[in-house]
Amino acid sequence: MKIFVISLGIILLVLVLSLYIPFSPELLQPASLVSLRILDRNGYLLREVLSDKEGKSQWVSLEDISPNVILATVAAEDNRFYEHWGIDTRAILRATLQNIRAREVISGASTLTQQV
């Protein structure tokens, strides 16, 4: 119970602090066209796509992406995307309880907003 209360306190602290972190529009601009590395949850390389100068990777505007690709990404990564404000408190509580019960990290709760 003590771990749960501490975890809940940390989660609430992060939620409150996230309201005061300034957002910069510069974060939406690509820094450069570097190779894209796709890793699994353990950090192992699954695929690498090289940059436009070295291979196939290039910046694509949102308007050029098929709406079906956007919907599929949202469905796979954050199925409650349209139901929360960027942080899914229900998923955080679920993951916290699962991780406490298992006594190891078995579940995550990051949203698309948090991953970007």
C-alpha positions in Angstrom: 0.0 0.0 0.0 2.9 2.3 0.8 4.4 1.9 -2.7 1.0 2.6 -4.2 0.6 5.8 -2.3 4.1 6.9 -3.2 3.5 6.0 -6.9 0.2 7.9 -6.9 1.9 10.9 -5.4 4.6 10.9 -8.1 2.1 10.6 -10.8 0.1 13.5 -9.5 3.3 15.6 -9.2 4.2 14.8 -12.8 0.6 15.7 -13.9 0.7 19.1 -12.1 4.2 19.9 -13.3 3.3 19.1 -16.9 0.8 22.0 -16.8 3.6 24.4 -16.2 6.2 23.2 -18.8 6.3 25.7 -21.7 5.7 24.4 -25.2 7.9 25.6 -28.1 6.6 25.4 -31.7 10.2 24.7 -32.7 9.7 21.2 -31.4 7.4 20.5 -34.3 10.1 21.4 -36.9 12.5 18.6 -38.0 16.1 19.3 -36.9 17.5 17.4 -39.8 16.8 14.5 -42.0 18.8 11.9 -40.1 18.3 8.2 -40.4 15.2 6.8 -38.6 16.0 4.0 -36.1 13.0 1.9 -35.0 13.7 0.1 -31.7 11.7 -2.3 -29.7 10.8 -1.7 -26.1 14.1 -3.2 -25.0 16.1 -0.9 -27.2 17.0 -3.5 -29.9 17.2 -2.2 -33.4 14.3 -3.5 -35.6 14.9 -1.4 -38.7 16.9 1.6 -39.8 15.8 3.9 -42.6 18.5 6.1 -43.9 18.1 9.9 -44.5 17.3 11.5 -47.9 21.0 12.2 -48.4 21.9 8.6 -47.5 18.8 6.6 -48.3 15.0 6.7 -48.2 14.0 8.8 -45.1 12.5 12.2 -45.7 10.3 14.7 -43.9 6.6 14.4 -44.8 4.0 17.0 -43.9 0.9 15.9 -42.1 -1.2 16.8 -45.1 0.7 14.3 -47.2 0.0 11.4 -44.9 -3.1 9.3 -45.6 -5.9 9.7 -43.0 -6.0 5.9 -42.8 -2.4 5.8 -41.7 -3.1 8.4 -39.0 -6.1 6.5 -37.8 -4.2 3.2 -37.8 -1.4 4.8 -35.8 -3.7 6.3 -33.3 -5.7 3.0 -32.9 -2.5 1.0 -32.4 -0.6 3.4 -30.1 -3.2 5.3 -28.1 -6.8 4.0 -28.6 -8.2 6.6 -26.1 -6.4 9.5 -27.9 -9.5 11.5 -28.4 -10.7 10.9 -24.8 -7.9 12.5 -22.8 -5.9 15.7 -22.7 -2.5 14.3 -23.6 -2.0 12.2 -20.4 -4.2 9.2 -19.9 -4.6 9.1 -16.2 -6.7 5.9 -16.4 -3.9 4.1 -18.3 -1.3 5.4 -15.8 -3.3 4.1 -12.9 -3.8 0.7 -14.6 -0.1 0.4 -15.5 0.9 1.4 -12.0 -1.3 -1.2 -10.4 -0.2 -3.9 -12.8 3.5 -3.1 -12.2 3.1 -3.1 -8.5 1.3 -6.4 -8.5 3.9 -8.0 -10.8 6.8 -6.3 -8.8 8.3 -5.4 -12.2 7.5 -3.2 -15.1 5.1 -5.2 -17.3 2.9 -2.4 -18.6 3.3 1.2 -19.8 0.9 4.0 -20.2 2.5 6.6 -22.5 0.2 8.4 -24.9 1.1 9.6 -28.4 1.4 13.1 -27.0 4.0 11.9 -24.4 5.9 9.9 -27.1 6.2 12.9 -29.4 
